[in-house]
């Protein structure tokens, strides 16, 4: 599932979302070697330091750059530092912007993700629950960030040994993504796969096989038969059918 998730998330990043503005263009060619890993951490460290010096430690741009730094640390595998930064970011955002500010909700979701990545999904669950409730209230139940948070909560439930609690969350997210993004969108395919995986973990092999087969057909039609996600889905579907 990890490789499949990665392939579908990459496909989602490459596909514009209907009804959403396209990212602004700079007029410059894209960099062929975008920073990653420790280089990205160093980049956001400099950015956070510059914003803190020029704008002050509590300026929203400073808070955003520190949030970016925590995310870069997480991607680079510096989990302990990512957790520490994320805890500070949430506390500062709640103090400066308020508990219901969209940036604060992102910080809460990101701290939960850091706990999850660090091997503590039990600490992530209540944060995801809080972030989801506030995003539903502030942004609406079908906002893309709300759906992302609900997906995170369902996965955390599965990681804590509660796949039965994950199933209804994935079902709702799948229905909302299909309606908002379309049946063939990679994020909709991801929801269908997560639901299939949750059913498999809950012991319902027949329903899991049915959902994986549906996802495979959608992926072949929407992404193509040779897309990495389609290939992963083909292998998973065969594995589930074979018991």
SERO-4910 file (N, C-alpha, C, O; in steps of 0.05 Angstrom, whole numbers):
BEGIN
 pado doro    nc1    nc2    nc3   cac1   cac2   cac3    cc1    cc2    cc3    oc1    oc2    oc3
  Unk    A     16    -24      0      0      0      0     17     25      0      9     46    -11
  Unk    A     41     24     13     57     49     14     65     58    -14     63     82    -20
  Unk    A     74     40    -31     81     48    -58     58     58    -74     60     77    -89
  Unk    A     34     45    -70     10     53    -84      2     81    -75     -5     98    -91
  Unk    A      3     86    -49     -3    113    -39     15    134    -51      5    155    -60
  Unk    A     41    128    -52     59    147    -64     54    153    -93     55    176   -102
  Unk    A     48    132   -108     42    136   -137     17    152   -141     16    169   -159
  Unk    A     -4    147   -125    -29    162   -128    -26    191   -119    -38    209   -131
  Unk    A    -11    195    -98     -7    223    -89      9    239   -109      3    262   -114
  Unk    A     28    226   -122     43    240   -143     25    246   -166     27    268   -178
  Unk    A      8    227   -174    -11    232   -196    -30    254   -189    -37    270   -206
  Unk    A    -38    256   -164    -57    277   -155    -44    304   -157    -56    324   -165
  Unk    A    -18    306   -150     -4    331   -152     -1    341   -180      1    365   -186
  Unk    A      0    322   -199      4    329   -227    -22    336   -241    -21    346   -264
  Unk    A    -45    331   -228    -70    336   -242    -84    360   -229    -88    360   -205
  Unk    A    -91    380   -245   -106    403   -234   -133    394   -223   -145    375   -233
  Unk    A   -141    407   -202   -167    401   -189   -188    419   -201   -185    443   -202
  Unk    A   -210    406   -209   -232    422   -222   -242    443   -202   -247    437   -179
  Unk    A   -245    467   -212   -257    488   -196   -237    502   -178   -244    521   -164
  Unk    A   -211    494   -179   -191    507   -163   -172    523   -181   -167    514   -203
  Unk    A   -162    546   -172   -144    561   -188   -117    546   -192   -108    532   -175
  Unk    A   -106    550   -216    -80    538   -221    -59    554   -205    -62    577   -200
  Unk    A    -36    540   -198    -15    555   -183     -4    577   -201     -2    575   -225
  Unk    A      4    599   -188     15    622   -204     41    614   -217     57    599   -206
  Unk    A     46    625   -240     71    620   -254     90    643   -249     81    666   -245
  Unk    A    116    638   -248    136    658   -243    148    670   -268    161    690   -267
  Unk    A    143    657   -291    155    666   -315    183    655   -319    195    661   -340
  Unk    A    193    639   -300    219    627   -302    216    597   -307    197    585   -298
  Unk    A    236    585   -320    234    556   -324    237    542   -298    250    551   -279
  Unk    A    224    518   -297    225    503   -272    253    493   -267    267    486   -286
  Unk    A    261    492   -241    288    482   -234    289    452   -239    270    438   -232
  Unk    A    311    444   -251    314    415   -258    321    399   -233    316    375   -232
  Unk    A    333    412   -213    341    398   -189    330    413   -165    344    428   -151
  Unk    A    305    408   -158    293    421   -135    305    409   -110    311    385   -109
  Unk    A    309    426    -89    322    415    -65    304    395    -51    279    396    -52
  Unk    A    316    376    -38    302    355    -24    319    346      0    343    354      1
  Unk    A    308    330     17    323    320     39    335    341     57    322    361     63
  Unk    A    361    338     64    374    357     81    378    384     68    379    405     81
  Unk    A    379    385     41    381    410     27    356    427     31    357    451     34
  Unk    A    333    413     30    308    427     34    305    437     63    295    459     68
  Unk    A    315    420     82    315    429    110    331    454    113    322    473    126
  Unk    A    355    455    101    373    478    103    360    503     91    362    525    101
  Unk    A    346    499     68    332    521     55    311    533     73    310    558     76
  Unk    A    294    516     86    273    527    103    284    537    129    272    555    142
  Unk    A    307    527    138    320    538    162    328    567    157    323    585    173
  Unk    A    340    572    134    348    599    127    323    617    124    323    640    133
  Unk    A    303    607    111    278    623    107    265    630    134    257    652    138
  Unk    A    264    610    152    251    615    178    268    636    194    256    653    207
  Unk    A    294    633    193    311    652    207    308    680    196    307    700    211
  Unk    A    307    683    169    304    709    156    278    722    163    276    745    169
  Unk    A    256    706    163    230    717    169    229    725    198    217    746    205
  Unk    A    240    709    216    240    716    245    255    742    249    247    759    266
  Unk    A    278    746    235    294    770    238    280    794    227    280    816    239
  Unk    A    269    791    202    258    814    188    229    821    197    222    845    198
  Unk    A    213    801    204    185    805    209    177    800    238    157    810    247
  Unk    A    194    786    253    188    780    280    180    751    283    170    738    264
  Unk    A    184    739    307    179    710    311    150    702    309    144    679    305
  Unk    A    131    721    313    103    715    313     89    723    287     64    721    285
  Unk    A    103    733    268     90    741    243     80    716    228     93    695    229
  Unk    A     56    718    215     45    695    201     65    682    181     65    658    178
  Unk    A     81    698    167    100    687    148    122    671    163    131    651    152
  Unk    A    129    680    186    149    665    202    137    639    211    150    618    210
  Unk    A    112    639    220     99    615    228     96    595    205    100    571    208
  Unk    A     90    606    181     88    588    158    114    576    150    116    552    143
  Unk    A    135    592    152    162    581    144    171    560    164    185    541    157
  Unk    A    164    564    190    172    544    210    156    518    205    166    496    210
  Unk    A    131    521    197    115    498    190    127    483    167    127    458    166
  Unk    A    136    498    147    150    485    124    175    471    133    181    449    123
  Unk    A    190    483    151    214    470    162    207    444    175    222    424    171
  Unk    A    186    443    191    178    418    205    172    397    184    179    373    187
  Unk    A    157    405    163    150    386    142    175    375    127    176    352    121
  Unk    A    195    393    123    219    384    110    235    365    127    246    345    118
  Unk    A    235    370    153    248    351    172    235    324    172    248    303    172
  Unk    A    208    324    170    193    299    169    200    283    144    205    259    145
  Unk    A    201    297    121    208    284     96    236    274     96    242    253     84
  Unk    A    254    288    109    282    280    110    288    258    131    310    248    133
  Unk    A    267    250    146    270    229    166    280    238    193    287    221    210
  Unk    A    281    264    198    289    275    224    264    277    241    253    298    247
  Unk    A    254    253    250    227    252    262    226    266    289    206    280    295
  Unk    A    246    262    306    245    275    332    244    306    329    229    319    344
  Unk    A    261    316    311    260    345    307    234    354    295    224    376    302
  Unk    A    223    338    277    198    345    265    176    347    286    159    365    285
  Unk    A    175    328    305    156    329    326    159    354    343    140    367    350
  Unk    A    184    359    351    189    382    369    181    409    355    168    426    368
  Unk    A    188    412    330    181    436    315    150    438    312    139    459    315
  Unk    A    138    415    306    109    416    301     94    422    327     73    436    326
  Unk    A    104    413    350     91    419    376     93    450    381     74    462    389
  Unk    A    117    461    375    120    489    380    103    505    360     91    526    367
  Unk    A    102    496    335     86    511    315     57    512    322     44    533    319
  Unk    A     46    490    332     18    489    340     13    508    363     -6    523    363
  Unk    A     30    507    383     27    524    407     28    554    399     12    570    408
  Unk    A     47    561    382     50    589    374     27    598    356     17    620    359
  Unk    A     18    581    338     -4    588    321    -30    591    337    -45    610    331
  Unk    A    -35    574    356    -59    577    373    -57    603    389    -78    617    392
  Unk    A    -33    610    398    -30    635    414    -33    660    397    -46    679    405
  Unk    A    -21    659    373    -20    683    356    -45    686    338    -57    708    336
  Unk    A    -54    664    326    -75    665    306   -102    655    317   -123    663    306
  Unk    A   -102    639    337   -127    628    348   -130    599    341   -119    590    321
  Unk    A   -146    585    356   -149    556    353   -163    549    327   -159    526    317
  Unk    A   -180    567    316   -196    560    292   -184    571    266   -196    567    245
  Unk    A   -161    584    268   -150    595    243   -141    572    225   -131    552    235
  Unk    A   -145    575    199   -138    553    180   -109    544    183   -103    520    181
  Unk    A    -90    563    188    -62    555    192    -59    538    217    -44    519    217
  Unk    A    -73    545    238    -72    530    263    -83    501    258    -71    482    268
  Unk    A   -104    499    243   -115    473    237    -95    456    221    -92    432    225
  Unk    A    -80    469    203    -59    455    188    -37    446    207    -27    424    204
  Unk    A    -29    463    225     -9    456    245    -17    432    262     -1    415    268
  Unk    A    -43    432    270    -53    409    286    -53    383    270    -44    363    280
  Unk    A    -61    385    245    -60    362    227    -31    352    223    -26    328    223
  Unk    A    -13    371    220     15    364    215     29    352    239     45    335    237
  Unk    A     21    362    263     32    350    287     23    321    290     38    304    297
  Unk    A     -3    317    284    -13    289    284      3    272    265     10    249    271
  Unk    A      9    283    241     24    268    221     52    262    231     63    240    226
  Unk    A     64    281    246     91    276    257     91    254    278    108    237    279
  Unk    A     70    255    295     67    234    315     64    206    301     76    187    309
  Unk    A     47    206    281     42    181    266     68    170    254     74    147    256
  Unk    A     83    188    241    108    180    228    129    170    248    145    153    242
  Unk    A    128    182    272    147    175    293    138    149    308    151    142    327
  Unk    A    117    136    299    109    111    311     90    113    334     88     95    350
  Unk    A     76    136    336     56    140    358     29    148    347     20    170    352
  Unk    A     16    130    331    -10    137    319    -31    142    341    -51    156    335
  Unk    A    -28    130    365    -47    135    386    -48    164    395    -68    174    403
  Unk    A    -24    178    393    -23    206    399    -35    223    376    -44    245    380
  Unk    A    -34    211    352    -44    226    328    -74    227    327    -86    247    318
  Unk    A    -87    205    336   -116    203    333   -132    227    345   -148    239    330
  Unk    A   -128    235    370   -143    257    381   -138    283    367   -155    300    365
  Unk    A   -113    287    357   -107    312    342   -121    312    315   -132    333    307
  Unk    A   -121    289    301   -135    288    276   -165    292    281   -178    306    265
  Unk    A   -176    281    303   -205    285    309   -211    314    313   -231    324    303
  Unk    A   -194    328    328   -198    356    334   -195    373    308   -212    390    303
  Unk    A   -175    367    292   -171    382    267   -194    377    248   -202    396    234
  Unk    A   -204    352    247   -226    346    229   -251    361    237   -265    373    220
  Unk    A   -258    361    263   -282    374    272   -281    404    266   -300    416    257
  Unk    A   -257    416    270   -255    445    265   -255    451    235   -266    471    226
  Unk    A   -242    434    219   -242    438    190   -270    435    178   -278    450    160
  Unk    A   -286    416    189   -313    413    179   -329    438    186   -346    447    170
  Unk    A   -324    450    209   -339    474    218   -329    499    203   -346    515    195
  Unk    A   -303    502    200   -292    527    189   -292    526    158   -299    546    146
  Unk    A   -283    504    147   -280    502    118   -303    488    104   -307    492     80
  Unk    A   -318    472    118   -339    457    106   -333    427    104   -309    420    103
  Unk    A   -353    410    104   -348    381    105   -336    369     80   -325    347     80
  Unk    A   -338    383     57   -327    372     32   -304    388     21   -295    384     -1
  Unk    A   -293    406     37   -269    420     29   -246    400     26   -245    381     41
  Unk    A   -228    404      7   -207    385      2   -189    380     26   -180    358     30
  Unk    A   -184    401     42   -168    398     66   -183    382     87   -171    366    102
  Unk    A   -209    385     88   -225    369    107   -224    340     99   -221    323    116
  Unk    A   -227    334     73   -226    307     64   -199    294     69   -197    271     77
  Unk    A   -178    310     65   -151    300     71   -148    293    101   -136    272    107
  Unk    A   -159    310    118   -157    305    147   -173    280    155   -164    265    172
  Unk    A   -196    277    143   -212    253    149   -198    227    140   -199    207    154
  Unk    A   -185    229    117   -169    207    107   -146    200    127   -141    177    133
  Unk    A   -133    221    138   -112    217    157   -122    203    182   -110    185    193
  Unk    A   -146    212    192   -157    201    216   -164    172    212   -158    155    229
  Unk    A   -176    165    189   -182    137    184   -157    120    184   -157     98    195
  Unk    A   -136    130    171   -111    114    170    -99    110    198    -89     89    204
  Unk    A   -101    131    215    -90    129    242   -106    108    258    -95     93    274
  Unk    A   -133    107    254   -149     87    268   -139     59    259   -137     41    276
  Unk    A   -134     56    233   -125     29    224    -98     22    237    -93     -1    244
  Unk    A    -80     42    239    -54     37    250    -55     31    280    -37     17    291
  Unk    A    -76     40    294    -79     33    322    -95      8    327   -104      2    349
  Unk    A   -100     -7    305   -114    -33    308   -144    -30    308   -158    -48    318
  Unk    A   -155     -9    296   -184     -4    296   -194     -1    267   -205     20    260
  Unk    A   -189    -21    249   -198    -17    221   -228    -14    219   -237     -1    200
  Unk    A   -244    -25    238   -273    -21    236   -281      8    239   -301     17    228
  Unk    A   -265     24    254   -271     53    257   -261     68    232   -271     89    226
  Unk    A   -242     56    218   -232     69    194   -251     67    170   -253     85    154
  Unk    A   -266     44    169   -283     39    146   -304     61    141   -305     71    118
  Unk    A   -320     69    160   -340     90    154   -328    117    146   -339    132    131
  Unk    A   -304    123    158   -291    148    150   -282    147    121   -285    166    106
  Unk    A   -270    124    113   -261    122     85   -285    121     66   -284    132     44
  Unk    A   -307    109     75   -331    109     58   -342    137     53   -348    144     30
  Unk    A   -342    153     73   -352    181     70   -333    197     53   -341    212     36
  Unk    A   -307    194     58   -287    209     42   -288    200     13   -286    217     -5
  Unk    A   -292    174      8   -294    165    -20   -318    178    -34   -315    187    -56
  Unk    A   -341    177    -21   -365    189    -33   -361    219    -38   -369    229    -59
  Unk    A   -349    233    -19   -345    262    -23   -325    268    -45   -329    286    -61
  Unk    A   -303    253    -46   -283    258    -67   -294    251    -94   -288    265   -114
  Unk    A   -309    230    -96   -321    223   -122   -339    245   -132   -340    251   -156
  Unk    A   -354    257   -113   -372    279   -121   -357    305   -127   -365    319   -146
  Unk    A   -337    311   -112   -323    337   -115   -302    335   -137   -299    354   -152
  Unk    A   -287    313   -138   -264    311   -156   -269    294   -181   -256    297   -201
  Unk    A   -288    276   -179   -294    257   -200   -284    229   -194   -266    226   -178
  Unk    A   -297    210   -207   -291    182   -200   -263    173   -208   -252    155   -195
  Unk    A   -251    186   -228   -225    178   -238   -202    194   -226   -179    188   -233
  Unk    A   -208    213   -209   -186    229   -198   -168    212   -180   -178    195   -165
  Unk    A   -141    216   -180   -124    199   -164   -131    200   -134   -127    179   -120
  Unk    A   -140    222   -123   -148    223    -95   -172    206    -90   -175    194    -68
  Unk    A   -191    205   -109   -214    187   -106   -205    158   -108   -215    141    -92
  Unk    A   -187    152   -126   -176    125   -127   -162    118   -101   -164     95    -91
  Unk    A   -148    137    -89   -134    131    -64   -155    124    -42   -150    106    -27
  Unk    A   -177    139    -41   -197    134    -21   -209    106    -25   -214     91     -6
  Unk    A   -214     98    -50   -224     71    -55   -205     50    -46   -212     29    -35
  Unk    A   -179     55    -51   -158     35    -43   -156     34    -13   -153     12     -1
  Unk    A   -157     57      0   -156     58     30   -180     43     42   -177     28     61
  Unk    A   -203     46     30   -227     32     39   -224      2     35   -230    -14     52
  Unk    A   -213     -6     12   -208    -34      6   -189    -45     27   -193    -68     37
  Unk    A   -168    -31     32   -147    -40     52   -159    -42     80   -154    -61     94
  Unk    A   -176    -23     87   -189    -24    114   -207    -48    116   -208    -62    137
  Unk    A   -222    -54     95   -239    -78     96   -222   -103     98   -230   -122    112
  Unk    A   -200   -104     84   -182   -127     86   -172   -130    114   -171   -153    125
  Unk    A   -163   -108    127   -153   -110    154   -176   -117    174   -170   -129    194
  Unk    A   -201   -110    167   -223   -117    184   -234   -145    180   -252   -154    193
  Unk    A   -222   -160    160   -229   -188    156   -250   -193    134   -259   -215    131
  Unk    A   -257   -172    119   -277   -175     98   -262   -177     71   -261   -157     56
  Unk    A   -252   -200     65   -235   -204     41   -252   -200     16   -241   -189     -4
  Unk    A   -277   -209     16   -293   -207     -9   -298   -177    -16   -294   -170    -39
  Unk    A   -305   -161      3   -310   -133     -2   -284   -119    -10   -284   -102    -28
  Unk    A   -262   -126      3   -236   -115     -4   -229   -121    -33   -220   -103    -48
  Unk    A   -232   -146    -42   -226   -154    -69   -244   -139    -89   -234   -131   -110
  Unk    A   -269   -135    -82   -288   -121   -100   -278    -92   -103   -279    -81   -126
  Unk    A   -270    -79    -82   -262    -51    -83   -236    -48    -98   -232    -29   -114
  Unk    A   -217    -66    -93   -191    -64   -108   -196    -68   -138   -183    -55   -154
  Unk    A   -214    -86   -145   -220    -91   -173   -232    -66   -186   -225    -58   -208
  Unk    A   -250    -53   -171   -262    -28   -180   -241     -6   -184   -241      8   -204
  Unk    A   -223     -4   -164   -202     16   -166   -183     11   -189   -174     29   -203
  Unk    A   -177    -15   -194   -160    -22   -217   -173    -13   -243   -159     -2   -260
  Unk    A   -199    -19   -247   -212    -11   -271   -212     20   -275   -207     30   -297
  Unk    A   -217     34   -253   -216     63   -254   -188     74   -261   -185     93   -276
  Unk    A   -168     61   -249   -140     70   -254   -132     64   -282   -119     81   -295
  Unk    A   -139     41   -293   -133     35   -321   -146     55   -340   -134     63   -360
  Unk    A   -170     63   -333   -185     82   -350   -174    111   -346   -170    125   -366
  Unk    A   -170    119   -321   -162    146   -316   -133    152   -318   -125    174   -327
  Unk    A   -115    133   -310    -87    138   -310    -72    123   -331    -50    130   -339
  Unk    A    -85    101   -341    -72     86   -362    -62     59   -351    -55     57   -328
  Unk    A    -60     39   -368    -52     12   -359    -24      9   -350    -17     -9   -335
  Unk    A     -6     28   -358     22     26   -351     31     46   -330     54     47   -323
  Unk    A     12     61   -318     18     79   -297     28     64   -272     17     42   -267
  Unk    A     48     74   -257     57     60   -234     35     52   -214     35     31   -203
  Unk    A     15     70   -210     -7     64   -192    -23     41   -203    -32     24   -187
  Unk    A    -28     40   -229    -43     18   -241    -28     -8   -237    -41    -29   -231
  Unk    A     -2     -8   -241     13    -33   -237     12    -42   -208      9    -66   -203
  Unk    A     15    -24   -189     13    -31   -161    -15    -42   -155    -18    -62   -140
  Unk    A    -35    -30   -166    -63    -39   -161    -67    -66   -173    -81    -83   -161
  Unk    A    -56    -72   -196    -59    -98   -209    -47   -120   -191    -58   -141   -188
  Unk    A    -24   -114   -179    -11   -133   -161    -27   -137   -136    -31   -160   -127
  Unk    A    -37   -115   -124    -52   -117   -100    -79   -132   -104    -87   -149    -88
  Unk    A    -92   -125   -126   -117   -139   -132   -113   -169   -136   -130   -185   -126
  Unk    A    -92   -177   -149    -86   -205   -153    -80   -218   -126    -89   -241   -121
  Unk    A    -65   -204   -109    -58   -215    -83    -83   -219    -66    -86   -240    -53
  Unk    A   -101   -200    -65   -125   -202    -49   -144   -224    -60   -155   -239    -44
  Unk    A   -146   -226    -86   -163   -247    -98   -151   -275    -91   -166   -294    -87
  Unk    A   -124   -276    -90   -112   -302    -84   -112   -310    -55   -104   -332    -47
  Unk    A   -123   -292    -38   -125   -297     -9   -100   -292      6    -99   -297     30
***
